[in-house]
Amino acid sequence: MTPSTPPTVALGLRLRRLWKFMQRERLDRLLFLLLVIVLASTVSITLVEPEINLLNGLWWSVVTMTTVGYGDISPHSMGGRIIAMVVMFLGIGLLGMFSATVASVLVSHKLREDHGLTHAKYRQHIILCEWNHRTAALLRDLRADPKTAHAPIVLIADLPSKPIDDDDLHFISGQVNDETLQRANLAEAQTVVILGDDRLEPTARDAKVVLACLTVESINRNVYTIVELVSDANVRHCLRANANEIVVNSNLTSGLLARAALDHGITKVIGEWLSADHGDELYKIKPPSSLVNQPFAEILAPMKIQYSCIVIGVEQGEDGEVISNPPADYVVRPGDRLVVVAPTRPEVS
């Protein structure tokens, strides 16, 4: 089903899927038997109880079958009472079977979801590949941002069950391959984050990331792919695999240590920017319409005064090249994005 599908066609497809589901679970037979009993008891009660018309007979049949028993309509003849007893016993049995079948289907579906055996039906969602302490921290930071607090996220990991309680997280069990990516609905995903498998040694870990990136890009070249590597020697392989963004842990760690050695305490500032738990954070936002086509130097003060944020960079167009600390005369264009430091995501107009 595509976004351009007419509403009537979409409704028809949903009803068809519902009917196939009912046939598969044999709910159609139970509903048919319930309908037959209701119609038969309605006709029968109106024949033996002349004061009860068809409409009231239908109401009486439903109330009696469900054992509600309002008492507003009741049979007075022996024949009517016998019909009522038959309807009661049949109704209890069939409705019990129907309720038990529906409950078992719901429980089975919940178990399949928790064990990662179902398909994701999200669109424009985020896919996380592999589960480790960094994935948990990444998910926590995503949920801390109002933009992604309830965004649909799919986790693909080789685990027996869902590792975390998150209603908006869809878990898929297995290795990152064509089958699991198809179940994650990669074709309609917005972003894929591929993290390293901590169970492997560094070389094999990076090789698995590169292979996963190749698989992702072969299915959907338009998805934005972010990969995590141990060694920068494998960056070129990810670039050949068309990764959009590459994070090398060793480079980040060594760079932070060097900054800390040169300027004591600076890593506390950087850590605050990268953490969603406290302090200011990094955001990428659209420039306010009033500041478009203005030199970079002239937007710094208005952004601080009006939106309580500091502009530290500019992205040239959506997902384009990021310029850190642009020249003072750099003109901010309509399609650019501002990289800012702020306590919360600025709401610009």
C-alpha positions as CSV (number, residue, x, y, z in Angstrom):
1,M,0.0,0.0,0.0
2,T,1.5,3.4,-1.0
3,P,0.7,6.9,0.2
4,S,-1.2,7.5,-3.1
5,T,-3.6,4.6,-2.6
6,P,-7.2,5.8,-2.7
7,P,-9.0,5.6,0.7
8,T,-11.7,3.2,-0.7
9,V,-9.0,0.8,-2.0
10,A,-7.1,1.0,1.2
11,L,-10.2,0.2,3.2
12,G,-10.9,-2.7,0.9
13,L,-7.4,-4.1,1.4
14,R,-7.7,-3.8,5.1
15,L,-11.1,-5.6,5.1
16,R,-9.7,-8.3,2.9
17,R,-6.7,-8.9,5.3
18,L,-9.1,-9.0,8.2
19,W,-11.2,-11.6,6.5
20,K,-8.2,-13.7,5.7
21,F,-7.1,-13.4,9.3
22,M,-10.5,-14.6,10.5
23,Q,-10.4,-17.5,8.1
24,R,-6.9,-18.5,9.2
25,E,-8.0,-18.5,12.9
26,R,-11.4,-20.1,12.1
27,L,-13.2,-17.1,13.6
28,D,-15.4,-17.0,10.5
29,R,-17.0,-20.3,11.5
30,L,-17.7,-19.3,15.0
31,L,-19.2,-16.0,13.9
32,F,-21.4,-17.9,11.4
33,L,-22.6,-20.3,14.1
34,L,-23.4,-17.3,16.4
35,L,-25.3,-15.6,13.7
36,V,-27.3,-18.8,12.9
37,I,-28.2,-19.2,16.5
38,V,-29.3,-15.6,16.9
39,L,-31.5,-15.7,13.8
40,A,-33.0,-19.1,14.7
41,S,-33.8,-18.1,18.3
42,T,-35.2,-14.8,17.1
43,V,-37.7,-16.5,14.7
44,S,-38.4,-19.3,17.2
45,I,-39.2,-17.0,20.1
46,T,-41.5,-14.9,18.0
47,L,-43.4,-18.0,16.9
48,V,-44.0,-19.3,20.5
49,E,-44.4,-15.9,22.1
50,P,-46.9,-13.9,19.9
51,E,-46.5,-10.7,22.0
52,I,-42.8,-10.6,21.0
53,N,-42.1,-9.1,17.6
54,L,-39.0,-9.7,15.4
55,L,-37.1,-6.6,16.6
56,N,-37.7,-7.4,20.3
57,G,-37.0,-11.1,19.5
58,L,-33.6,-10.1,18.1
59,W,-32.8,-8.0,21.1
60,W,-33.9,-10.9,23.5
61,S,-31.7,-13.4,21.6
62,V,-28.6,-11.2,21.9
63,V,-29.2,-10.4,25.5
64,T,-29.9,-14.1,26.4
65,M,-26.9,-15.4,24.4
66,T,-24.5,-13.1,26.2
67,T,-26.1,-14.0,29.5
68,V,-26.6,-10.3,30.3
69,G,-30.3,-10.9,31.1
70,Y,-31.8,-7.4,31.4
71,G,-35.3,-9.0,32.1
72,D,-37.1,-6.4,30.0
73,I,-38.3,-9.1,27.6
74,S,-38.8,-12.7,28.8
75,P,-40.7,-15.8,27.6
76,H,-43.8,-16.9,29.5
77,S,-44.7,-20.2,27.8
78,M,-42.9,-23.5,28.3
79,G,-41.7,-23.5,24.7
80,G,-40.2,-20.1,25.1
81,R,-38.4,-21.1,28.2
82,I,-37.0,-24.2,26.5
83,I,-35.7,-22.0,23.7
84,A,-34.1,-19.7,26.2
85,M,-32.3,-22.5,27.9
86,V,-30.9,-23.8,24.6
87,V,-29.8,-20.3,23.6
88,M,-28.1,-19.8,27.0
89,F,-26.1,-23.0,26.9
90,L,-25.1,-22.6,23.2
91,G,-24.3,-18.9,23.8
92,I,-22.0,-19.6,26.7
93,G,-20.1,-22.3,24.8
94,L,-19.7,-20.5,21.5
95,L,-18.9,-17.1,23.0
96,G,-16.4,-18.7,25.3
97,M,-14.7,-20.4,22.3
98,F,-14.7,-17.0,20.5
99,S,-13.2,-15.1,23.4
100,A,-10.6,-17.8,24.0
101,T,-9.6,-17.8,20.3
102,V,-9.2,-14.0,20.2
103,A,-7.2,-14.0,23.5
104,S,-4.9,-16.8,22.2
105,V,-4.3,-14.8,19.0
106,L,-3.4,-11.7,20.9
107,V,-1.1,-13.5,23.3
108,S,0.5,-15.3,20.4
109,H,1.1,-12.1,18.6
110,K,2.6,-10.5,21.7
111,L,4.9,-13.4,22.2
112,R,6.0,-13.2,18.6
113,E,6.6,-9.5,19.0
114,D,8.7,-10.0,22.1
115,H,10.8,-12.7,20.4
116,G,11.4,-10.6,17.3
117,L,9.4,-12.7,14.8
118,T,7.0,-10.1,13.4
119,H,7.3,-7.6,10.6
120,A,7.7,-3.8,11.2
121,K,5.1,-1.7,9.3
122,Y,6.6,1.7,10.1
123,R,7.6,4.4,7.6
124,Q,10.3,7.0,7.8
125,H,11.7,5.2,10.9
126,I,15.1,4.6,12.4
127,I,16.7,1.1,12.3
128,L,19.3,0.2,14.8
129,C,21.6,-2.8,14.0
130,E,23.2,-4.7,16.9
131,W,22.6,-4.4,20.6
132,N,25.2,-3.4,23.2
133,H,25.7,-0.7,25.9
134,R,26.2,2.0,23.2
135,T,22.9,1.0,21.5
136,A,21.2,1.3,24.9
137,A,22.7,4.8,25.4
138,L,21.9,5.8,21.8
139,L,18.2,4.8,22.3
140,R,18.1,6.6,25.7
141,D,19.4,9.8,24.0
142,L,16.9,9.5,21.1
143,R,14.0,9.2,23.6
144,A,15.3,12.2,25.6
145,D,14.9,14.4,22.5
146,P,11.3,15.6,21.9
147,K,11.8,15.1,18.2
148,T,12.3,11.3,18.6
149,A,10.7,10.8,22.0
150,H,8.0,8.6,20.4
151,A,9.5,8.1,17.0
152,P,9.2,4.5,15.5
153,I,12.5,2.7,15.9
154,V,13.3,-0.9,14.8
155,L,16.1,-2.9,16.5
156,I,17.8,-5.8,14.7
157,A,19.8,-7.9,17.1
158,D,20.8,-11.5,17.5
159,L,18.9,-11.9,20.8
160,P,16.2,-14.3,22.0
161,S,13.9,-11.5,23.2
162,K,13.3,-7.8,23.3
163,P,16.1,-6.3,25.5
164,I,14.3,-3.2,26.7
165,D,10.7,-2.1,27.5
166,D,9.8,0.5,24.9
167,D,6.4,0.6,23.3
168,D,7.7,2.4,20.2
169,L,10.6,0.0,19.7
170,H,10.0,-2.9,17.3
171,F,12.4,-5.8,17.9
172,I,13.5,-8.2,15.1
173,S,15.6,-11.2,16.2
174,G,18.5,-12.3,13.9
175,Q,21.6,-11.2,12.1
176,V,21.6,-8.1,9.9
177,N,20.9,-9.6,6.5
178,D,18.4,-9.3,3.6
179,E,15.6,-11.2,5.5
180,T,15.8,-9.2,8.7
181,L,16.2,-5.9,6.9
182,Q,13.1,-6.7,4.8
183,R,11.2,-7.4,8.0
184,A,12.4,-4.1,9.3
185,N,10.8,-2.4,6.2
186,L,14.2,-0.9,5.2
187,A,12.6,0.1,1.9
188,E,10.7,2.9,3.7
189,A,13.2,3.7,6.5
190,Q,14.8,7.1,7.0
191,T,18.0,6.3,8.9
192,V,20.0,3.2,9.6
193,V,22.6,3.1,12.4
194,I,25.0,0.1,12.2
195,L,26.9,-0.5,15.4
196,G,29.8,-3.0,16.0
197,D,29.3,-6.5,17.5
198,D,31.2,-6.4,20.7
199,R,31.5,-10.2,20.7
200,L,34.0,-10.1,17.8
201,E,37.6,-9.0,17.7
202,P,38.1,-5.6,16.1
203,T,39.0,-6.7,12.6
204,A,36.0,-9.1,12.3
205,R,33.8,-6.5,14.0
206,D,34.6,-3.8,11.4
207,A,34.2,-6.4,8.6
208,K,30.7,-7.3,9.8
209,V,29.8,-3.6,9.9
210,V,31.0,-3.1,6.3
211,L,29.1,-6.1,5.1
212,A,25.9,-4.9,6.8
213,C,26.4,-1.4,5.2
214,L,26.7,-3.0,1.8
215,T,23.5,-5.0,2.4
216,V,21.6,-2.0,3.5
217,E,22.7,0.1,0.5
218,S,21.9,-2.7,-1.9
219,I,18.3,-2.7,-0.7
220,N,17.7,1.1,-0.3
221,R,20.3,3.6,-1.7
222,N,18.2,6.5,-0.4
223,V,18.4,5.7,3.3
224,Y,20.9,7.7,5.4
225,T,23.4,5.2,6.7
226,I,25.5,5.8,9.9
227,V,28.2,3.2,10.8
228,E,30.5,2.7,13.8
229,L,34.0,1.5,13.3
230,V,36.9,0.5,15.5
231,S,39.7,1.4,13.1
232,D,40.0,4.3,10.6
233,A,41.7,1.9,8.3
234,N,38.3,0.6,7.3
235,V,36.8,4.0,6.6
236,R,37.5,3.6,2.9
237,H,35.6,0.3,2.8
238,C,32.5,2.0,4.3
239,L,32.9,4.9,1.8
240,R,32.9,2.4,-1.1
241,A,29.8,0.8,0.5
242,N,28.1,4.3,0.3
243,A,27.9,5.0,4.0
244,N,26.7,8.5,4.6
245,E,28.4,9.1,8.0
246,I,31.2,7.2,9.7
247,V,32.1,7.3,13.4
248,V,35.5,5.9,14.4
249,N,35.7,5.1,18.1
250,S,39.5,5.1,18.3
251,N,39.7,8.6,16.7
252,L,37.1,10.0,18.9
253,T,38.7,8.6,22.1
254,S,42.2,9.7,21.2
255,G,41.0,13.1,20.1
256,L,39.2,13.7,23.4
257,L,42.2,12.5,25.4
258,A,44.5,14.9,23.5
259,R,42.1,17.8,24.1
260,A,42.0,16.9,27.8
261,A,45.8,16.9,28.0
262,L,46.1,20.2,26.2
263,D,43.2,22.1,27.8
264,H,42.1,20.5,31.1
265,G,38.4,20.1,31.6
266,I,37.4,20.7,28.0
267,T,36.0,17.1,27.7
268,K,33.4,18.0,30.3
269,V,32.0,20.5,27.9
270,I,32.1,18.1,24.9
271,G,30.5,15.4,27.1
272,E,27.7,17.7,28.1
273,W,27.0,18.5,24.4
274,L,26.8,14.8,23.5
275,S,24.7,13.7,26.5
276,A,21.0,14.0,26.7
277,D,21.0,13.6,30.5
278,H,22.0,17.1,31.5
279,G,23.2,20.5,30.3
280,D,23.2,21.9,26.7
281,E,23.1,19.7,23.6
282,L,23.9,19.8,19.9
283,Y,21.1,20.3,17.5
284,K,20.7,20.9,13.7
285,I,17.8,23.3,12.9
286,K,16.5,25.4,10.1
287,P,17.5,29.1,10.2
288,P,14.8,31.5,11.2
289,S,13.3,33.1,8.1
290,S,14.3,36.6,9.3
291,L,18.0,35.5,9.3
292,V,18.1,33.8,5.9
293,N,20.5,35.5,3.4
294,Q,22.3,37.2,6.3
295,P,26.1,36.9,6.9
296,F,27.1,34.3,9.5
297,A,28.5,37.0,11.9
298,E,25.2,38.9,12.0
299,I,23.1,35.9,13.0
300,L,25.1,35.0,16.1
301,A,23.7,37.6,18.5
302,P,20.0,37.3,17.4
303,M,20.2,33.5,17.8
304,K,21.6,33.9,21.3
305,I,19.1,36.6,22.3
306,Q,15.9,35.1,20.7
307,Y,16.5,31.4,21.0
308,S,19.2,31.0,23.8
309,C,21.5,29.1,21.6
310,I,25.0,29.4,20.2
311,V,25.6,28.7,16.5
312,I,28.9,26.8,15.9
313,G,28.4,25.5,12.3
314,V,26.4,25.5,9.1
315,E,25.3,22.5,7.0
316,Q,25.2,23.5,3.3
317,G,21.7,22.2,2.3
318,E,19.9,19.2,3.8
319,D,22.5,16.5,4.6
320,G,25.2,18.5,2.8
321,E,28.7,19.4,3.9
322,V,29.0,20.8,7.4
323,I,31.2,23.8,7.9
324,S,32.4,24.3,11.5
325,N,32.9,28.0,12.5
326,P,32.2,29.4,9.0
327,P,33.8,32.7,7.9
328,A,32.1,35.8,9.1
329,D,30.9,36.7,5.6
330,Y,29.4,33.3,4.9
331,V,25.8,34.0,3.8
332,V,23.2,31.6,5.3
333,R,21.0,30.3,2.4
334,P,17.4,29.2,2.7
335,G,18.3,25.5,2.4
336,D,21.1,25.6,5.0
337,R,20.9,24.1,8.5
338,L,22.4,25.7,11.6
339,V,24.4,23.5,14.1
340,V,23.7,25.0,17.5
341,V,24.3,24.4,21.2
342,A,21.2,24.9,23.3
343,P,19.5,23.5,26.4
344,T,16.5,22.3,24.4
345,R,15.8,22.1,20.7
346,P,15.0,25.7,19.5
347,E,11.6,26.2,17.9
348,V,12.3,28.7,15.1
349,S,9.9,30.3,12.7
